[in-house]
Amino acid sequence: MPFEKTYTVTSTRFPEKVYASADEFWADCEPEVSNAALANAAFKADGRILETSSTLNADGLSLTYVKTYFDEESYNEHLADHAAAITENLTVCNFTEI
């Protein structure tokens, strides 16, 4: 059964910047988010992540980020297998689960 996680993501690097798009937001988080993006791609390729989406919120300061896993076990595997990439991500972004 699919397992979904939803977060509000804010930038710690540029907390006051108003973004025009989700792509612009993620570009400002490079290179720290690269390893997490590669981990997501690998899990997508083998079917353990079904979908990810990033939507810029109306304030332009944050995103709503949704990641749908194949199941809760896939989520737990992702956390365990890619802890370093996730930690690196957190150096430039705050993820608040909603």
C-alpha positions in Angstrom: 0.0 0.0 0.0 1.5 3.4 -0.9 3.0 5.4 1.9 3.1 9.2 1.5 5.1 11.8 3.3 4.4 15.6 3.0 6.6 18.4 4.1 6.9 22.1 4.0 10.4 22.9 2.9 12.2 26.2 3.7 15.7 27.4 2.8 18.2 27.9 5.5 20.6 29.4 3.0 18.3 32.1 1.8 15.4 32.2 4.3 14.1 35.7 3.1 14.3 35.0 -0.6 11.0 34.9 -2.5 11.2 32.3 -5.2 9.4 32.3 -8.6 9.4 28.5 -9.0 10.1 25.2 -7.3 13.0 24.7 -9.7 14.6 28.0 -8.7 14.2 27.0 -5.0 16.0 23.6 -5.5 18.7 25.2 -7.7 19.6 27.4 -4.7 20.0 24.3 -2.6 22.7 22.8 -4.9 25.1 21.1 -4.5 23.9 19.8 -1.1 20.7 18.3 -2.4 22.4 16.4 -5.2 23.1 13.2 -3.3 19.5 13.1 -2.0 18.2 13.6 -5.6 20.3 10.7 -6.8 19.0 8.5 -4.0 15.5 9.4 -4.9 16.2 8.6 -8.6 17.6 5.2 -7.6 14.5 4.4 -5.5 12.2 5.6 -8.3 14.0 3.4 -10.8 13.4 0.3 -8.8 9.8 1.2 -7.9 10.3 2.0 -4.2 9.4 5.6 -4.7 6.3 6.0 -6.9 6.3 9.8 -7.2 7.7 13.1 -5.9 6.4 16.6 -6.3 7.4 20.1 -5.3 4.9 22.9 -5.4 5.9 26.5 -4.6 3.7 27.8 -1.8 1.8 31.2 -2.3 4.3 33.0 0.0 7.2 32.1 -2.4 9.4 31.3 0.6 8.6 27.6 0.9 7.6 24.5 -1.0 5.2 21.7 -0.3 7.1 18.5 -1.1 5.3 15.2 -1.4 7.1 11.9 -1.7 5.0 8.7 -2.3 6.8 5.4 -1.5 5.7 1.9 -2.6 5.1 1.1 1.1 6.2 2.0 4.6 9.1 -0.5 4.4 10.4 1.3 1.3 10.3 4.6 3.3 12.3 3.0 6.2 14.8 1.5 3.8 15.3 5.0 2.2 16.0 6.5 5.6 18.5 3.8 6.5 20.2 3.5 3.1 20.6 7.3 2.5 21.0 8.8 5.9 24.2 10.7 4.9 22.4 12.3 1.8 19.4 13.2 4.0 21.6 14.8 6.6 23.5 16.8 3.9 20.1 18.0 2.6 19.3 19.4 6.0 22.3 21.7 5.9 20.5 23.9 3.4 16.8 23.1 3.9 14.3 22.6 6.7 11.8 19.8 6.2 8.7 20.2 8.4 6.3 17.2 8.2 2.7 18.2 7.6 
